Amino acid sequence: MGAYVLPGNPPVNLHLRRSGRARRISLRVSGVDGKVTLTLPHGVNEREALAFARTKADWLRAQLGRQPESVEVVPGTAVPLGGRMIRVEAGGKGRRVQLADDALWVPGDAAEAGARVRAWLKATARDRLADASDRYAAALGRAYSRITLRDTRSRWGSCTHDGGLMYSWRLVMAPVDVLDYVAAHEVAHLAEMNHGPAFWATVDRLMPGYKAPRRWLRENGAHLHRYRFGD
């Protein structure tokens, strides 16, 4: 529908959305990127919805104040990899980004370091997610058709009816068992395309103890989106 700026200190950007299924006006603050969505049912005009939003201004600013601050990835920045922090350094040997001890060495123009780190993280994510998916698919006795990486904000992974697996490449920044959990979760959908008891029993069989990494992702996953790579 459009956007509106709620005046005040600080001003709040509202994204207006109309929904045929909504029964009342609602406000949602994304835990991933802080986007504020004002949802309007059919029959409710924008003036009424904005008046509702103004009554919630203090609550909105309190929610936004809890959002993690963005981190721009440049030489000198520390980024997570497999749950441990590594420092981005300019230079190194050769032309490729290289991991050495707790440093990620990025040759070339420092202004392009963020984009190069992102490309390296994506490639590393593909390798690690493919390994985990292969391992769990073999244990399940089911084959997947392909792996796709995206920078999704609403979900960490998905499985299509034709066996395609999609993952957020940012999982490579999470602890290793968290990445493994998401792979086990999506591979389990090859057998159970739902979230019923049989599905969770399959996840438990593939990865006993999955509840702890699942909890980590629910509580800490939003912080993986705070890293910006020059975009």
C-alpha positions in Angstrom: 0.0 0.0 0.0 2.8 2.4 0.7 4.8 3.9 3.5 4.2 6.6 6.2 6.5 8.3 8.6 5.3 8.5 12.2 6.6 11.8 13.5 8.5 12.1 16.8 11.9 11.4 18.3 13.0 9.4 16.5 10.6 9.2 13.5 9.3 5.7 12.7 8.9 4.4 9.2 5.6 2.4 8.8 4.9 0.0 5.9 1.2 -0.1 5.3 -0.3 -3.4 4.2 -3.9 -4.4 3.6 -5.0 -8.0 4.3 -8.3 -9.7 3.5 -7.7 -12.1 6.4 -7.0 -9.5 9.0 -9.9 -8.9 11.5 -8.3 -5.9 13.2 -5.6 -3.3 12.8 -2.2 -4.6 13.9 1.4 -3.6 14.2 4.4 -5.9 13.8 8.1 -5.1 14.4 10.3 -7.6 12.6 12.9 -9.1 14.9 15.2 -9.5 11.9 15.5 -6.0 10.4 13.2 -3.8 12.5 10.7 -3.3 9.7 7.4 -1.9 11.1 4.3 -3.2 9.3 0.9 -1.7 9.9 -1.8 -4.1 8.7 -5.3 -2.9 7.7 -8.3 -5.1 7.3 -10.6 -4.4 4.3 -13.0 -1.6 5.2 -10.6 0.3 7.5 -9.2 3.5 6.0 -5.6 4.7 6.3 -6.5 7.6 8.6 -8.0 5.3 11.2 -5.0 2.9 11.0 -2.5 5.7 11.4 -4.4 7.1 14.4 -4.0 3.6 15.9 -0.3 3.6 15.2 0.1 7.0 16.9 -1.4 5.6 20.1 1.3 2.9 20.0 4.2 5.2 19.3 6.0 4.7 22.6 5.7 0.9 22.3 7.1 1.0 18.8 10.1 3.1 19.8 10.8 0.7 22.7 10.7 -2.3 20.4 13.0 -0.6 17.9 15.4 0.3 20.7 15.9 -3.4 21.4 17.0 -4.1 17.8 20.6 -5.1 17.3 22.8 -2.4 15.7 24.0 -3.0 12.2 27.7 -3.8 11.7 29.3 -2.8 8.4 31.9 -5.3 7.4 35.2 -3.6 6.6 38.9 -4.4 7.4 39.1 -4.5 11.2 35.6 -5.8 11.7 35.0 -9.1 13.5 32.4 -11.4 12.0 31.1 -14.8 13.2 32.0 -18.0 11.4 30.7 -21.3 12.8 29.9 -19.5 16.0 33.4 -18.0 16.6 34.5 -14.5 15.8 37.1 -13.9 13.1 38.7 -10.6 12.2 38.6 -9.3 8.7 42.1 -8.2 7.6 43.2 -6.4 4.5 46.0 -8.1 2.5 47.3 -11.6 2.6 48.9 -13.8 0.0 47.6 -14.4 -3.5 44.3 -13.1 -4.9 41.8 -15.2 -2.9 40.2 -14.6 0.4 41.9 -16.9 2.9 41.2 -18.0 6.5 44.2 -18.3 8.7 43.8 -18.9 12.4 41.2 -16.3 13.6 41.7 -13.9 10.7 40.1 -13.7 7.2 42.6 -12.1 4.9 41.1 -10.2 2.0 43.4 -9.0 -0.8 42.6 -6.1 -3.2 40.8 -2.9 -2.7 39.7 -2.4 0.9 36.5 -0.7 -0.4 35.4 -4.1 -1.8 36.3 -6.1 1.3 32.7 -6.4 2.4 31.5 -7.8 -0.9 34.4 -10.2 -1.1 33.8 -11.5 2.5 30.2 -12.1 1.6 31.1 -14.1 -1.5 33.5 -16.1 0.6 30.9 -16.8 3.3 28.4 -17.9 0.6 30.8 -20.3 -0.9 31.7 -21.7 2.5 28.0 -22.0 3.4 27.3 -23.9 0.2 30.0 -26.4 1.0 29.0 -26.9 4.6 25.3 -27.1 3.9 25.8 -29.5 1.0 27.9 -31.8 3.3 25.3 -31.7 6.1 22.4 -32.2 3.6 24.2 -35.2 2.0 24.8 -36.7 5.4 21.3 -36.4 6.6 19.7 -37.4 3.2 21.8 -40.6 3.3 20.7 -41.4 6.8 17.1 -40.8 5.8 17.4 -42.8 2.6 15.9 -39.9 0.6 17.5 -37.8 -2.1 17.1 -34.1 -2.6 17.1 -32.5 -6.1 19.1 -29.3 -5.5 20.4 -26.7 -3.0 19.7 -23.0 -3.3 21.2 -20.3 -1.1 19.4 -17.0 -0.4 19.6 -14.2 2.1 16.1 -14.8 3.4 14.8 -12.9 6.4 11.6 -14.8 7.2 13.0 -18.3 7.3 16.3 -20.2 7.6 15.4 -22.9 5.2 12.7 -24.6 3.2 12.0 -27.8 1.2 9.9 -27.9 -2.0 7.6 -30.8 -3.0 10.1 -31.8 -5.7 13.0 -32.1 -3.2 14.6 -28.7 -3.6 16.4 -27.4 -0.4 16.7 -23.7 0.2 18.9 -22.3 3.0 20.0 -18.9 4.2 23.7 -18.5 3.6 24.0 -16.7 6.9 23.7 -20.0 8.6 27.5 -20.3 8.1 27.9 -17.7 10.7 26.0 -19.6 13.3 27.4 -22.4 15.5 28.1 -25.6 13.6 25.3 -27.5 15.3 22.8 -24.8 14.4 23.7 -25.1 10.7 23.4 -28.9 11.1 20.0 -28.6 12.8 18.5 -26.6 9.9 19.9 -29.1 7.4 18.4 -32.0 9.4 15.1 -30.1 9.6 14.8 -29.5 5.9 16.0 -32.9 4.9 13.3 -34.4 7.2 10.8 -32.7 5.1 11.8 -35.0 2.2 9.9 -37.6 4.2 7.3 -35.5 6.1 6.0 -32.3 4.4 4.5 -31.0 7.6 5.4 -30.2 11.2 3.5 -33.0 12.8 4.7 -35.6 15.4 6.1 -37.8 12.7 8.2 -35.0 11.3 9.7 -34.1 14.7 10.4 -37.7 15.3 12.3 -37.8 12.0 14.3 -34.7 13.0 15.2 -36.3 16.4 16.3 -39.5 14.7 18.5 -37.5 12.3 19.9 -35.2 14.9 19.4 -36.2 18.6 19.5 -33.2 20.8 18.2 -30.8 18.1 16.2 -28.7 20.6 19.3 -26.8 21.9 20.4 -25.5 18.5 16.8 -24.8 17.6 16.5 -22.7 20.7 19.7 -20.9 19.8 18.4 -20.0 16.4 15.1 -18.7 17.8 16.9 -16.6 20.4 20.0 -15.4 18.5 19.3 -15.8 14.8 18.2 -12.2 14.2 21.7 -11.1 15.2 23.2 -12.8 12.1 21.3 -10.3 10.0 23.0 -7.3 11.6 26.1 -7.7 9.4 26.2 -5.6 6.3 28.5 -6.3 3.4 28.5 -3.0 1.5 24.9 -3.4 0.3 
